């Protein structure tokens, strides 16, 4: 079977998009894994099938599959790319400026900007309210703090590792996240760094992230964020569940912004600096988290399913 695809990315977090509005395409996990392989496949952090939505308020449904073939509830960079796909391919009029996307995590209202050719450049996504109650994140650690309005949550709970314990604040943005803020990297063991300098940039995220992603504290596994507060915003790196380290994670940026606010490290609105670019995150007064960032097309192509 011959399938057309479009390669899109949001801050370097890249996806293979396939039009499945006919709802006829099924990709086996091993096929997705092969397609996402950066040496022998197309290369991507995941595959997104554009499917019809059963919700009359939504334009289409985003069916997101991680690079390891597992389904994911939500992807922040992916949903901005989803918006670009729909606008650039005429499923949403460029003049509309807004629409509602359907995802496994629910509706996501989106506003967007276009260039002089009518192609989408930037989108703001209403990512909804962060989920904090431990059993809903999920995290198998009792709540040890409450928000101002009485929501229980896990705040800087120490989780042990072979390299010592790190404190995690746990947030779900439709998918589980555990965020740790590291102020002094010098206290961590040498083996966790590339070279002699100990910084966020040299941290071996693939090593420590893999350990925490599958930690028993996270029954459904978790995306792991390593963050540092700076004068220009929040710098972060992320180990994504089912992918490994990626250049950016939209839901991770939202979760990190939420955790920074909950722990008193930052206000409700910040620039989140990731390896692939910067996202503007605002935790609005109504409790919704708003994510603004770019989306871009890299190339288009065709593949034969028999080849994968």
C-alpha atoms as one frame of an Amber mdcrd trajectory, in Angstrom:
protein
   0.000   0.000   0.000   1.350   3.425  -0.979   0.885   6.183   1.614   1.593
   9.914   1.269   3.036  11.736   4.263   4.085  15.195   5.396   6.971  15.778
   7.808   6.254  18.594  10.290   7.974  19.837  13.428   7.342  22.114  16.385
  10.636  23.397  17.848  12.377  20.327  16.421   9.881  17.847  17.896   9.099
  16.137  14.589   6.233  14.012  13.289   5.156  12.013  10.266   1.643  13.170
   9.317  -0.683  10.887   7.369  -4.130  11.844   6.078  -6.514   9.155   7.355
  -9.808  11.016   7.084 -11.104   7.891   5.345 -10.337   6.074   8.632  -8.852
   3.133   6.746  -5.186   3.141   7.782  -3.906   0.940  10.611  -0.204   0.919
  11.376   1.275  -1.875  13.475   3.563  -0.757  16.326   6.586  -2.256  14.567
   5.721  -0.302  11.410   5.563   2.957  13.356   8.866   2.137  15.037  10.468
   1.457  11.638   9.067   4.650  10.100  10.405   6.730  13.001  13.875   5.171
  12.859  16.278   7.979  11.994  18.778   5.733  10.215  16.626   3.250   8.296
  13.240   5.016   8.150  11.853   8.495   7.601  12.851   9.565  11.104  10.535
  11.201  13.642   9.463  11.403  17.279   6.076   9.963  16.362   3.360   9.396
  13.760   0.133  11.407  13.665  -2.883  10.124  11.752  -5.378  12.831  10.798
  -8.721  11.146  11.381 -12.377  12.254  11.402 -13.750  13.373  14.753 -16.955
  12.054  16.271 -17.333  15.419  18.016 -19.334  17.838  15.824 -17.514  20.794
  17.397 -14.125  19.519  16.210 -12.571  19.666  12.748 -10.602  16.423  13.016
  -9.112  13.937  15.466  -5.372  13.729  16.197  -4.360  10.070  16.561  -0.837
  10.263  17.983   1.525   7.282  18.166   4.914   7.446  19.917   8.078   6.387
  18.125   8.001   3.050  19.975   4.529   2.269  18.601   2.575   3.054  21.785
  -0.442   5.371  21.791  -0.144   8.721  23.574  -2.941  10.792  25.050  -1.591
  14.173  24.039   1.330  15.994  22.418   1.660  19.775  22.640   4.047  20.267
  19.737   2.115  17.649  17.800  -1.194  19.491  18.171   0.362  22.725  16.830
   1.655  20.750  13.843  -1.812  19.203  13.553  -3.199  22.731  13.274  -0.682
  23.585  10.556  -1.580  20.460   8.611  -5.296  21.272   8.722  -4.842  24.938
   7.787  -2.222  24.402   5.068  -4.272  21.611   3.465  -7.489  23.615   3.455
  -9.434  21.676   6.084  -9.533  24.908   8.104  -9.803  28.254   6.312  -6.788
  30.510   6.847  -9.189  33.404   7.423 -10.947  31.639  10.299  -8.076  32.153
  12.703  -9.358  29.523  15.096 -10.872  26.039  15.388 -11.178  23.129  17.829
  -9.053  19.982  17.535 -10.054  16.613  18.952  -7.459  14.509  20.800  -7.365
  11.454  23.037  -7.095  13.932  25.939 -10.172  15.843  24.767 -10.952  19.065
  22.892  -8.143  21.561  22.304  -9.243  25.050  21.102  -6.606  26.619  18.843
  -6.007  30.115  17.474  -3.412  30.637  14.766  -1.545  33.094  12.549  -0.732
  32.680   8.856   1.807  34.200   6.457   1.043  36.058   3.220   0.569  32.702
   1.453  -2.078  31.593   3.931   0.228  29.031   5.568   0.137  28.684   9.349
   3.221  29.885  11.214   2.290  30.144  14.906  -0.486  28.673  17.016  -1.789
  29.159  20.545  -3.371  26.053  22.031  -5.636  25.954  25.053  -4.102  22.921
  26.747  -6.792  22.805  29.429  -6.353  22.715  33.173  -3.396  20.809  34.631
  -4.356  17.606  36.433  -2.717  17.428  39.846  -4.394  14.750  41.976  -1.881
  11.868  42.275  -4.205   9.057  41.169  -5.167  11.013  38.056  -1.627  11.938
  36.967  -1.002   9.018  37.762   1.751   8.857  40.364   1.964   6.304  43.179
   3.039   8.857  45.774   0.632  10.420  48.301  -0.131  14.112  47.912   2.016
  16.260  50.186   0.734  19.727  49.256  -2.408  21.615  48.236  -3.074  24.433
  45.788  -4.721  27.638  47.000  -8.093  26.207  45.965  -7.519  22.934  47.823
  -6.321  20.577  45.081  -3.928  17.943  46.483  -0.726  17.327  44.536   2.764
  15.859  44.762   5.264  18.641  45.424   9.004  17.978  45.250   8.750  14.407
  46.468  12.170  12.760  46.628  12.441   9.715  44.361  15.592   7.657  44.755
  17.912   6.585  41.941  21.365   5.007  41.599  22.731   8.591  41.519  20.847
   9.852  44.556  17.322  11.153  45.079  15.811  13.971  43.038  12.700  15.976
  44.048   9.789  15.760  41.574   6.584  17.747  41.235   3.986  15.730  39.323
   1.550  17.180  36.784  -0.593  15.755  33.990  -1.432  17.747  30.872  -3.482
  14.832  29.566  -0.279  12.777  29.847   1.904  12.261  32.944   4.886  14.485
  33.745   7.398  14.604  36.578   9.410  17.815  36.850  12.603  18.319  38.809
  14.314  21.692  39.242  18.087  21.474  39.649  19.788  24.541  41.058  23.252
  23.117  41.644  24.422  20.483  39.165  27.772  20.113  40.930  26.192  17.884
  43.598  25.320  15.214  41.022  27.847  12.445  40.266  30.354  12.868  37.428
  28.991   9.889  35.488  25.783  11.800  34.744  27.606  14.375  32.620  29.387
  14.535  29.290  32.797  16.046  29.925  33.992  17.851  33.022  31.521  20.730
  33.101  28.332  20.017  35.045  25.405  21.906  33.531  21.916  21.284  32.177
  23.450  21.172  28.683  25.878  18.374  29.586  23.482  16.276  31.693  23.065
  12.726  30.362  19.289  12.964  30.096  19.065   9.668  28.178  20.578   7.893
  31.191  18.797   9.432  34.144  15.605  10.113  32.189  15.264   6.466  31.186
  15.562   5.396  34.808  12.840   7.731  36.057  10.501   7.246  33.063   9.970
   3.602  34.062  10.187   4.105  37.818   7.497   2.237  39.837   6.340   5.632
  41.117   4.758   6.151  37.694   2.259   3.343  36.931   1.757   4.533  33.336
   5.386   5.647  33.002   6.033   9.396  32.758   7.678  12.159  30.786  10.615
  13.433  32.822  11.609  17.108  32.807  14.904  18.521  34.077  14.628  22.290
  34.547  16.586  25.299  35.703  15.325  28.817  36.451  17.237  31.625  34.715
  16.854  35.383  34.231  15.379  34.884  30.734  12.853  32.219  31.720  12.968
  28.491  32.374  15.485  26.249  30.633  14.563  22.587  30.357  15.318  19.245
  28.787  12.895  16.354  28.551  12.948  12.578  28.327   9.675  11.668  26.648
   7.796   8.514  27.487   8.117   6.128  24.565  10.608   8.340  22.676  13.681
   9.172  24.727  15.080  12.688  24.780  13.458  15.017  22.244  14.326  18.563
  21.181  11.084  19.870  22.637   7.912  18.777  24.410   4.878  21.060  24.455
   3.010  19.307  27.256   6.326  19.100  29.123   6.774  22.867  28.848   3.221
  23.350  30.169   3.848  20.950  33.056   7.175  22.604  33.880   5.610  26.067
  33.895   2.866  24.760  36.208   5.390  23.117  38.531   7.524  26.275  38.643
   4.489  28.287  39.707   3.324  25.697  42.255   6.753  25.576  43.902   7.118
  29.366  44.006  10.014  29.479  41.553   8.280  31.548  38.878   5.056  33.341
  38.028   2.240  32.040  35.856   3.660  33.230  32.509   7.128  32.323  31.246
   9.360  31.661  28.288  10.292  27.962  28.241  13.611  27.356  26.512  14.077
  23.875  25.043  16.822  22.414  22.877  14.778  23.036  19.714  13.378  26.473
  20.474  11.242  28.559  22.817   7.584  28.202  23.807   5.536  30.877  25.557
   3.442  29.349  28.338   0.755  31.125  30.372  -1.239  29.588  33.200  -4.312
  31.794  32.916  -6.457  32.950  35.825  -9.250  30.568  34.733  -6.870  27.656
  35.319  -6.242  26.852  31.656  -2.677  26.597  30.355  -2.068  28.415  27.062
   0.847  27.327  24.864   2.141  29.473  21.991   4.791  28.349  19.535   5.736
  27.716  15.909   5.108  24.818  13.544   6.934  24.192  10.279   6.897  21.765
   7.359  10.148  20.042   6.417   9.197  17.892   3.418   6.613  15.574   1.874
   6.965  12.061   0.511   5.476   8.639  -0.131   6.282   5.233   1.336   5.206
   1.659   0.701   3.917  -0.112   3.795   5.549  -3.323   2.539   8.948  -1.622
   2.958   8.353  -1.195   6.685
